[in-house]
Amino acid sequence: MPQMSSMDWIILMFYFLSLYMILLVNLYFMLKINLIIYSSFNMKFIYKNKW
């Protein structure tokens, strides 16, 4: 196994960090969208029950 320079390590770290961030952002947006859809359905349900 060849010795890796510090530059290679930094690039690798940035690469994994960016992947991780993309995953987190995707999860966050999915949760937000699900919450919005869920709350809108709940609102419709509440309005239907009211009237």
Biopython code that builds the backbone (N, CA, C, O; Angstrom):
import numpy as np
from Bio.PDB.StructureBuilder import StructureBuilder

atoms = [
    (1, "MET", "N", (0.850, -1.201, 0.000)),
    (1, "MET", "CA", (0.000, 0.000, 0.000)),
    (1, "MET", "C", (0.886, 1.251, 0.000)),
    (1, "MET", "O", (1.702, 1.447, 0.900)),
    (2, "PRO", "N", (0.713, 2.083, -1.010)),
    (2, "PRO", "CA", (1.563, 3.287, -1.101)),
    (2, "PRO", "C", (1.197, 4.314, -0.027)),
    (2, "PRO", "O", (0.058, 4.397, 0.431)),
    (3, "GLN", "N", (2.189, 5.071, 0.344)),
    (3, "GLN", "CA", (1.962, 6.124, 1.343)),
    (3, "GLN", "C", (1.187, 7.272, 0.710)),
    (3, "GLN", "O", (1.536, 7.758, -0.365)),
    (4, "MET", "N", (0.128, 7.696, 1.398)),
    (4, "MET", "CA", (-0.682, 8.802, 0.864)),
    (4, "MET", "C", (-0.167, 10.129, 1.415)),
    (4, "MET", "O", (0.183, 10.237, 2.591)),
    (5, "SER", "N", (-0.129, 11.123, 0.553)),
    (5, "SER", "CA", (0.278, 12.446, 1.006)),
    (5, "SER", "C", (-0.887, 13.123, 1.732)),
    (5, "SER", "O", (-2.029, 12.670, 1.658)),
    (6, "SER", "N", (-0.583, 14.188, 2.418)),
    (6, "SER", "CA", (-1.629, 14.893, 3.169)),
    (6, "SER", "C", (-2.683, 15.474, 2.223)),
    (6, "SER", "O", (-3.862, 15.565, 2.563)),
    (7, "MET", "N", (-2.226, 15.866, 1.024)),
    (7, "MET", "CA", (-3.171, 16.421, 0.042)),
    (7, "MET", "C", (-4.221, 15.377, -0.327)),
    (7, "MET", "O", (-5.409, 15.691, -0.408)),
    (8, "ASP", "N", (-3.792, 14.151, -0.549)),
    (8, "ASP", "CA", (-4.746, 13.087, -0.867)),
    (8, "ASP", "C", (-5.748, 12.899, 0.263)),
    (8, "ASP", "O", (-6.940, 12.717, 0.018)),
    (9, "TRP", "N", (-5.271, 12.943, 1.486)),
    (9, "TRP", "CA", (-6.164, 12.790, 2.638)),
    (9, "TRP", "C", (-7.186, 13.907, 2.691)),
    (9, "TRP", "O", (-8.364, 13.673, 2.962)),
    (10, "ILE", "N", (-6.730, 15.125, 2.430)),
    (10, "ILE", "CA", (-7.636, 16.283, 2.465)),
    (10, "ILE", "C", (-8.711, 16.137, 1.387)),
    (10, "ILE", "O", (-9.890, 16.394, 1.631)),
    (11, "ILE", "N", (-8.288, 15.724, 0.202)),
    (11, "ILE", "CA", (-9.252, 15.543, -0.896)),
    (11, "ILE", "C", (-10.273, 14.463, -0.536)),
    (11, "ILE", "O", (-11.476, 14.623, -0.741)),
    (12, "LEU", "N", (-9.753, 13.358, 0.007)),
    (12, "LEU", "CA", (-10.653, 12.277, 0.419)),
    (12, "LEU", "C", (-11.638, 12.762, 1.471)),
    (12, "LEU", "O", (-12.832, 12.476, 1.391)),
    (13, "MET", "N", (-11.140, 13.489, 2.447)),
    (13, "MET", "CA", (-12.007, 13.999, 3.500)),
    (13, "MET", "C", (-13.095, 14.902, 2.939)),
    (13, "MET", "O", (-14.263, 14.786, 3.310)),
    (14, "PHE", "N", (-12.702, 15.806, 2.036)),
    (14, "PHE", "CA", (-13.688, 16.691, 1.426)),
    (14, "PHE", "C", (-14.719, 15.906, 0.638)),
    (14, "PHE", "O", (-15.910, 16.216, 0.666)),
    (15, "TYR", "N", (-14.251, 14.890, -0.063)),
    (15, "TYR", "CA", (-15.142, 14.052, -0.864)),
    (15, "TYR", "C", (-16.182, 13.386, 0.028)),
    (15, "TYR", "O", (-17.375, 13.431, -0.274)),
    (16, "PHE", "N", (-15.748, 12.771, 1.119)),
    (16, "PHE", "CA", (-16.692, 12.088, 2.009)),
    (16, "PHE", "C", (-17.599, 13.079, 2.724)),
    (16, "PHE", "O", (-18.782, 12.810, 2.933)),
    (17, "LEU", "N", (-17.048, 14.204, 3.091)),
    (17, "LEU", "CA", (-17.865, 15.231, 3.744)),
    (17, "LEU", "C", (-18.972, 15.731, 2.815)),
    (17, "LEU", "O", (-20.116, 15.910, 3.232)),
    (18, "SER", "N", (-18.613, 15.952, 1.560)),
    (18, "SER", "CA", (-19.620, 16.442, 0.615)),
    (18, "SER", "C", (-20.710, 15.394, 0.399)),
    (18, "SER", "O", (-21.894, 15.723, 0.340)),
    (19, "LEU", "N", (-20.301, 14.128, 0.281)),
    (19, "LEU", "CA", (-21.297, 13.056, 0.146)),
    (19, "LEU", "C", (-22.233, 13.038, 1.349)),
    (19, "LEU", "O", (-23.452, 12.942, 1.206)),
    (20, "TYR", "N", (-21.644, 13.130, 2.524)),
    (20, "TYR", "CA", (-22.421, 13.110, 3.757)),
    (20, "TYR", "C", (-23.398, 14.283, 3.812)),
    (20, "TYR", "O", (-24.558, 14.120, 4.190)),
    (21, "MET", "N", (-22.919, 15.462, 3.431)),
    (21, "MET", "CA", (-23.769, 16.649, 3.439)),
    (21, "MET", "C", (-24.933, 16.494, 2.467)),
    (21, "MET", "O", (-26.066, 16.852, 2.787)),
    (22, "ILE", "N", (-24.651, 15.956, 1.272)),
    (22, "ILE", "CA", (-25.714, 15.750, 0.285)),
    (22, "ILE", "C", (-26.773, 14.807, 0.852)),
    (22, "ILE", "O", (-27.972, 15.050, 0.709)),
    (23, "LEU", "N", (-26.324, 13.737, 1.491)),
    (23, "LEU", "CA", (-27.269, 12.797, 2.097)),
    (23, "LEU", "C", (-28.114, 13.483, 3.167)),
    (23, "LEU", "O", (-29.332, 13.307, 3.213)),
    (24, "LEU", "N", (-27.469, 14.258, 4.016)),
    (24, "LEU", "CA", (-28.196, 14.943, 5.085)),
    (24, "LEU", "C", (-29.217, 15.920, 4.516)),
    (24, "LEU", "O", (-30.352, 15.987, 4.988)),
    (25, "VAL", "N", (-28.812, 16.674, 3.505)),
    (25, "VAL", "CA", (-29.718, 17.651, 2.902)),
    (25, "VAL", "C", (-30.916, 16.940, 2.268)),
    (25, "VAL", "O", (-32.057, 17.382, 2.404)),
    (26, "ASN", "N", (-30.638, 15.827, 1.569)),
    (26, "ASN", "CA", (-31.735, 15.074, 0.968)),
    (26, "ASN", "C", (-32.710, 14.571, 2.024)),
    (26, "ASN", "O", (-33.925, 14.681, 1.857)),
    (27, "LEU", "N", (-32.182, 14.023, 3.100)),
    (27, "LEU", "CA", (-33.041, 13.538, 4.184)),
    (27, "LEU", "C", (-33.867, 14.683, 4.766)),
    (27, "LEU", "O", (-35.063, 14.534, 5.016)),
    (28, "TYR", "N", (-33.221, 15.818, 4.976)),
    (28, "TYR", "CA", (-33.897, 16.974, 5.555)),
    (28, "TYR", "C", (-35.053, 17.431, 4.663)),
    (28, "TYR", "O", (-36.160, 17.677, 5.143)),
    (29, "PHE", "N", (-34.781, 17.542, 3.353)),
    (29, "PHE", "CA", (-35.829, 17.985, 2.442)),
    (29, "PHE", "C", (-36.961, 16.969, 2.343)),
    (29, "PHE", "O", (-38.133, 17.336, 2.267)),
    (30, "MET", "N", (-36.597, 15.682, 2.345)),
    (30, "MET", "CA", (-37.636, 14.655, 2.303)),
    (30, "MET", "C", (-38.540, 14.758, 3.524)),
    (30, "MET", "O", (-39.763, 14.674, 3.411)),
    (31, "LEU", "N", (-37.931, 14.940, 4.686)),
    (31, "LEU", "CA", (-38.717, 15.079, 5.914)),
    (31, "LEU", "C", (-39.594, 16.315, 5.862)),
    (31, "LEU", "O", (-40.766, 16.266, 6.234)),
    (32, "LYS", "N", (-39.032, 17.419, 5.404)),
    (32, "LYS", "CA", (-39.807, 18.660, 5.318)),
    (32, "LYS", "C", (-40.994, 18.496, 4.384)),
    (32, "LYS", "O", (-42.111, 18.888, 4.723)),
    (33, "ILE", "N", (-40.761, 17.919, 3.209)),
    (33, "ILE", "CA", (-41.833, 17.734, 2.231)),
    (33, "ILE", "C", (-42.906, 16.811, 2.809)),
    (33, "ILE", "O", (-44.100, 17.074, 2.671)),
    (34, "ASN", "N", (-42.472, 15.733, 3.455)),
    (34, "ASN", "CA", (-43.432, 14.813, 4.064)),
    (34, "ASN", "C", (-44.253, 15.524, 5.128)),
    (34, "ASN", "O", (-45.464, 15.321, 5.219)),
    (35, "LEU", "N", (-43.606, 16.349, 5.928)),
    (35, "LEU", "CA", (-44.326, 17.082, 6.966)),
    (35, "LEU", "C", (-45.340, 18.039, 6.357)),
    (35, "LEU", "O", (-46.460, 18.153, 6.854)),
    (36, "ILE", "N", (-44.958, 18.724, 5.291)),
    (36, "ILE", "CA", (-45.862, 19.667, 4.636)),
    (36, "ILE", "C", (-47.084, 18.917, 4.078)),
    (36, "ILE", "O", (-48.225, 19.335, 4.276)),
    (37, "ILE", "N", (-46.824, 17.807, 3.379)),
    (37, "ILE", "CA", (-47.917, 17.019, 2.815)),
    (37, "ILE", "C", (-48.814, 16.505, 3.941)),
    (37, "ILE", "O", (-50.040, 16.583, 3.857)),
    (38, "TYR", "N", (-48.197, 15.990, 4.973)),
    (38, "TYR", "CA", (-48.939, 15.426, 6.097)),
    (38, "TYR", "C", (-49.803, 16.496, 6.759)),
    (38, "TYR", "O", (-50.973, 16.252, 7.054)),
    (39, "SER", "N", (-49.243, 17.666, 6.991)),
    (39, "SER", "CA", (-49.993, 18.727, 7.653)),
    (39, "SER", "C", (-51.140, 19.216, 6.760)),
    (39, "SER", "O", (-52.221, 19.527, 7.259)),
    (40, "SER", "N", (-50.911, 19.285, 5.454)),
    (40, "SER", "CA", (-51.983, 19.720, 4.563)),
    (40, "SER", "C", (-53.118, 18.695, 4.564)),
    (40, "SER", "O", (-54.291, 19.070, 4.550)),
    (41, "PHE", "N", (-52.781, 17.414, 4.581)),
    (41, "PHE", "CA", (-53.813, 16.382, 4.663)),
    (41, "PHE", "C", (-54.580, 16.504, 5.982)),
    (41, "PHE", "O", (-55.802, 16.361, 6.014)),
    (42, "ASN", "N", (-53.864, 16.763, 7.044)),
    (42, "ASN", "CA", (-54.513, 16.920, 8.344)),
    (42, "ASN", "C", (-55.457, 18.122, 8.334)),
    (42, "ASN", "O", (-56.559, 18.058, 8.878)),
    (43, "MET", "N", (-55.026, 19.195, 7.724)),
    (43, "MET", "CA", (-55.869, 20.385, 7.655)),
    (43, "MET", "C", (-57.158, 20.079, 6.888)),
    (43, "MET", "O", (-58.248, 20.444, 7.329)),
    (44, "LYS", "N", (-57.031, 19.414, 5.749)),
    (44, "LYS", "CA", (-58.215, 19.046, 4.976)),
    (44, "LYS", "C", (-59.146, 18.175, 5.818)),
    (44, "LYS", "O", (-60.365, 18.351, 5.813)),
    (45, "PHE", "N", (-58.546, 17.242, 6.532)),
    (45, "PHE", "CA", (-59.332, 16.324, 7.361)),
    (45, "PHE", "C", (-60.070, 17.096, 8.452)),
    (45, "PHE", "O", (-61.246, 16.842, 8.713)),
    (46, "ILE", "N", (-59.379, 18.032, 9.083)),
    (46, "ILE", "CA", (-59.989, 18.835, 10.152)),
    (46, "ILE", "C", (-61.133, 19.667, 9.561)),
    (46, "ILE", "O", (-62.207, 19.752, 10.156)),
    (47, "TYR", "N", (-60.908, 20.276, 8.399)),
    (47, "TYR", "CA", (-61.954, 21.095, 7.789)),
    (47, "TYR", "C", (-63.166, 20.247, 7.420)),
    (47, "TYR", "O", (-64.307, 20.668, 7.611)),
    (48, "LYS", "N", (-62.918, 19.059, 6.894)),
    (48, "LYS", "CA", (-64.027, 18.168, 6.551)),
    (48, "LYS", "C", (-64.828, 17.819, 7.800)),
    (48, "LYS", "O", (-66.057, 17.764, 7.760)),
    (49, "ASN", "N", (-64.133, 17.585, 8.901)),
    (49, "ASN", "CA", (-64.828, 17.236, 10.137)),
    (49, "ASN", "C", (-65.588, 18.430, 10.707)),
    (49, "ASN", "O", (-66.651, 18.263, 11.304)),
    (50, "LYS", "N", (-65.053, 19.614, 10.526)),
    (50, "LYS", "CA", (-65.712, 20.817, 11.065)),
    (50, "LYS", "C", (-67.038, 21.069, 10.358)),
    (50, "LYS", "O", (-68.049, 21.351, 11.001)),
    (51, "TRP", "N", (-67.029, 20.967, 9.043)),
    (51, "TRP", "CA", (-68.242, 21.336, 8.294)),
    (51, "TRP", "C", (-69.094, 20.103, 8.039)),
    (51, "TRP", "O", (-70.156, 20.203, 7.424)),
]
sb = StructureBuilder()
sb.init_structure("model")
sb.init_model(0)
sb.init_chain("A")
sb.init_seg("    ")
for serial, (resi, resn, name, xyz) in enumerate(atoms, 1):
    if name == "N":
        sb.init_residue(resn, " ", resi, " ")
    sb.init_atom(name, np.array(xyz, "f"), 0.0, 1.0, " ", f" {name:<3s}", serial, name[0])
structure = sb.get_structure()
